Amino acid sequence: MNQLADLLQHSDYPVVMTGAGMSTESGLPDFRSNTGLWKNQNPAALASVEAMENNRSEFLAFYQSRIEALAGVLPNDGHHILADWEQKGFIKSIITQNVDGLHQQAGSRHVAELHGSIAALHCHSCGASADSSRYTNNETSCPVCGGFLRPNIVLFGEMLPEEAIAFAQQESTRADLFIVLGSSLSVAPASYFPVDAKQQGARLVIVNRTETDMDKEADLLVQGENIGSILKEADHHLKD
């Protein structure tokens, strides 16, 4: 039997954590690879509070391009399988470092977005919500107070959302199986959650194209393969 399917079938509280590698199969770039979003870029110059306040034209251009690129992107097979597994009780929740909203589009409901979502905007002054389509139409003024509309994501220099972090911490400590999909585990606090789960006795699965600092701790390690293919194979065995 497929090892991942076997682990899922013998676990009471499986939790999944996803990184940029989860969405590359939908056509989105990752961040730190040779073709990633940050190649030849300084994140602080584009995706920070300082950039938003002092370099707004480049800040806007960067996020307009990201929102426009996301408009034609759909959840991949892996997203749909995870949503189906949640519905059937094979997994309990998803912790994600991604801001693309593809898990929710696929139908996942219990999702902690550690870095927010680029699928929506909010006013930096009053907090009012707005649709991301305003950016593509160059509408950056809040319809409520006239303040600046910004993506509903965590910028460099900002605190992560307390509610999402608390949920992720809770799920990590409850998990008896913790599955990492497409994360290098190089960015805190996301890198702490598999550690927390392992310390509480959970089995750890890591599926990632490159090595991570926790590979030696993994009970199942898969490298160099598409996440969608791994999940399809596990799903096939779960249905047998």
N, C-alpha and C positions, 0 to 999 in steps of 0.2 A: 504493500500500500504506500502511496505517496506520503513522505514524512510529514509535510505540513498538514495534510488532511488528517493524518493520524494524531498529531498534536492537538488540532482543533477539536477532534471528536472526543479527546480525553481531557479536555479543559472545561472548567466551569465559568471562567471569566476572562476570555481572550480580549485583549485591547491592541489596536493597531496604531502605529505612529508613522506618518508619511512625510517625506521631504520632496524636494524638487524633482527627483527621479521618478516620482509617481506620475508627474504630469508631462514629462518629456515625450512620452508615447502619444500624447495628444498634440504634439507639435510645439510645445512651449520650451524655451531654453531653460537650462539650469542656471546656477549663479557662478560657480567657481571653476568649471571645466575650461578646456581650451576654446570652447565655443560658447561659453556661458555669458550671462547678462553683464557680469562685472569685468569681462576681459577688456583690458585697456581702459577701464573706467575707474574712477574714484567714487565709491558709493556715497561718501560724505558730501561730494560735490553735486549729487543728484537726488539722493533719497534721505535727506536729513532735515531736521527742523531749521538749521542754519540756511540750507539751500532754499527752503520754502520761504523764509523771511527775507533773505538777502540776494538770492539768485533765482527769482521767481520765474523768469522766462524759460530758463533751462529746466527748472523743476517741472513746469507745466508741459513743456515739450516732451520730456521723458515719460511722464505719466499719461499724457495723451496718446503717445505711441503704444504704451503698454495696454491701455484700455482698448484701443483700436485693434491691436493684435489679438486680444482675448475675445473680441466680439465674434470671431469665426471659429472659435475653439470649442470642441465638444468633449464631454467625458469619454475616456477610453474604456476598453473592456475591463481593465482592472478596477476602475471606479465603479462600474456597474456591478461587478462581482462582489465588491465590498458592501455595496448598498444591499444587494440580495442577501449576503451573509448576515448583515445586521437584522434584516427583516425576519430571517429564519432563526435567529438566535445564535448563529455560529460565532459572531463577534458582538461585543457589547458597545463599543464606542471607538471613535477615531480621534486621535490627536494629530493635527497637521501644522506643519511649518509653512504651508502654501497659502497664498492669498487669492487664488483663482476661483474659488467657490465651486470647483468641479465635483467635489464630493456631494455637496448639496444638490447640484443639478442632476446627479446620477440617482439621488433618492436617499442618501444617508441623512439621518436625523440627529444622531448624538455625536456632534462634531465640535471639538474645541479648536478654534482658529487662533493659534498663538500669536500670529502677526497681523491679525485683522483680515479684511477682505477688500480687494480692489474693485469688487462688483458694486460698490456703493461709495457715496461721498458724504461728508458731513461738514458743517460750518465750523471753522476753527474758532469762531467767536462765541456763537450761541449753541452750537451742537446740533442744529437742525439737520435732518437727513435729506439727501437728494440722490437722484439716480445718476449713475456714472455717465450716462449718455450726454449729460450737460457738458462734460469735458470735451467730448468730440465735437460739440457745437460751439466751443469756446465760450461757454456760459460758466463763469467762475464766481459770480456774486450770489450770495445767499438770498433766496427770495423772501426770507423772513426779516433779516437784519442788515443785509448788504455786506456782510463779512465775506471772507475768502472761503470758497469751497475747496476742500482737500480730500484726497483719497482716504477711505476709512481703513487705513493700515497703520502699522507702527513704523514710524520713521526712526532713523538712527538718532539717538539722543533722547528718545522717549521711553517711558516705562511700558512694559507689556501689559495687556488687559488683565486685570486682577481676576475677573470671573473665569476666563479661559484658563489661566494658570492654576487656579484653585481646582477646577474640574480636572485638568490634566494630572495634577498631583494626586487627587483622590482616585482617579482611574488607575494610575500607575501602581499605587499601593494595594488596590483591590485585585489587580490582574494576577492570574496564575499562569498566563501565557502572554508575552509581550512581543509583538511582531513589528519590526522596523522595515519599512519599505521605501527605498530610494532616498535615504538620508545619510550624509557623511558623518553625522553625529559630532560635528565640529563646532556647533554653535550652541551656547548656553542660552536659556535653561533647557532647551529641548534635549540636549545631550545628557541631562541629569535623569530624565524620566526612565529610560531603560535601566539605569543604575539603581534607581529606587525600586523598580519592579524586581530586579534580580536580587536585591538585598532582602526583599520580602518573600523570596522563595519561588518567584515566577521563572518559568522556562523562557529563554530568549531566542528569537529567530531574527536574523539580519539578512535582508535581501538588498544588495547594493552593488553597483558596478565596480566600485573601488573599495579599497580597504577602509575600515573604520578603527577607531581606538578601542572598540569593545569587541572586536572579532574573536579574541581569545576567550571571551566570556559567553559566546553564543553556544546554545545547544544545537542549533541548526544554522549553518552559514551558507549562503548562496551568492556567488559573485559572477559577473559577466553575462548574466542572462536577463532577458526582458521580464519586468515585473508582471506584465499581462500574461505572458506564457506560463510563469510559475503559478499564478492564481488560477488560470484556466485548468492547469493540470490538477491542482488541489481540488478545484470545484468539481471536476469530473469524478474524482475518487469519492468526494463527499456525497455525490448523487448515486453512486453505485450501491 
